[in-house]
Amino acid sequence: MSARPTPDYAAGGTLGRYQLRRIIGRGSTSTVWLAWDPETQREVAIKCIDPDVLNDKVRGKLHRNLLINEASLANRLQHPHIAAIHDAVVGDDHAWIVMEYVGGGTLEAHIQRPALLPVDRIVELMFKCTRALDYACQLGVTHRDIKPANILLTRDGDLKLTDFGAALFTTVERTQVEGVGSPAYMSPQQVREMPLNHQTDIYSLGVVLYQLLAGELPFQASNKYSLVYQIIHVEPPPPSTHRPGLPPALDDVVARAMHKDVALRYATWAEFTHDLAQAFRNRRLKPRDNADNDAEHFRLLRTLAFFHEFSDVELWEVARFTRLERVAAGTLLMKDGEQGDRLYVIAEGEMAIAKNGRTLTILTAGECCGEMSVVARERKLRANDVQVSTDSLLCVIDGHSIRRASETCRMRFYEAFLQVLAGRLSTANMRLADSGGAPA
């Protein structure tokens, strides 16, 4: 943590080295400032606990512990869909935490009509949440306060989970922060103060999915006691009751995520993610008008032999960082000896692989090129010339995207690369045998 600063909570003032610009959020216990970090030359968000909260003996201790809890995760939770923590300061009369600035608002803006999101967009965002929470779960971290206000949107439409202050650590012995959470999103186990695991987060994300789809919370209550009773005892109507025309598959996903019995709730994040992906695979949802979107990529990739062994969950992840390019016949896609770190998978068309002017093979739909430079540790040099033989549609994937993918997705790529290599070695051996040469 940083050294103790002299707080100056006003636009134009400073907190430590950070220059305060303007207030971008205010809650019942804290204020969030947009600030400038001159050391890193970037905008940051600073959440400051209000002085009257810190001066309260009980609440002050609680919120200091929340900040300390969240700051302790800074070096552990590094994921594309989790907001980064940069710095934290906790003192007797001040407490604040410096976070990655995410400038697109929160999902709170889309939980009521007329601002509800398209159904496929909702599923896409929830899919990303499941991947981030699965990552946290693998590290032994349960969020415990999943709600729309803690799901931030980036300006380009991506998302970041935030506010892990209430997180439960299941892999280490440490004092947990108690008495936190948002009742409307709590699982039956959480409101009963029972022992918790990641399935409480699955329930909470199910409530968020319900609200985004229906424009209503599953339980309506005038007081906390009535709300808790409903969470424990009452079955909510399906989201389609409030939004006719929703795919039945999504009613089913919500019902399973929010099941009161943990034995019947999703047991793992992978199961939750799979059912979201399956909704797209079965074409139960209307795709966005933009033809170059994740859902269309997913459907196309599923038809290609290269991705045959990828699960729906893994393939949906690939769809997020794949782009499609149409390439004219005669284009020299790669040149022997040049730098390159990009994988191409042919969706339509043909490509010729050549070495020293001699054609080695012709690749067709479902085959790939560029895999060797992607897996190379240092000098990523192309080993052959690759020329497009016919007008083609290519799936283009940058190497760094593969290396930053989840472990299971990354391993699936490497398995596919080994299959490609084995097939090409076998073909080379047969050609050598036919020509009278010695086998490799």
Protein Blocks (a to p, Z undefined) as FASTA:
>chain_A
ZZdddddddehiaehjbccfbdcbdcfkbccdddddfklopacddddddfklmmpmklmm
mmmmmmmmmmmmmmmmgcfkbccdfbdcddfkbccddddddfebpfklmmccfkbccfkl
mmmmmmmmmmmmmmmmmnopafklacfklmccdfkopacdehjllpccfkbccdddehia
jfklpcfklmnopacdfklmmmmmmmmmmmmmnopafbdcfbfklmmmmmmmpccddfkl
mmghiafklmmmmmmmmpmblklmcfbfklmmmmmmmmmmnopaccdfblbbfklmmmmm
mmpmklmmpcfklmmmmmmmgccddddehiafbdghiacdddcddfbdcddddeehiafb
dcdehiaehklmmmpmklccdfbdcddfbdcddddddfklmmmmcfklmmmmmmmmmmmm
mmmmmmmmmmmmmnopacZZ
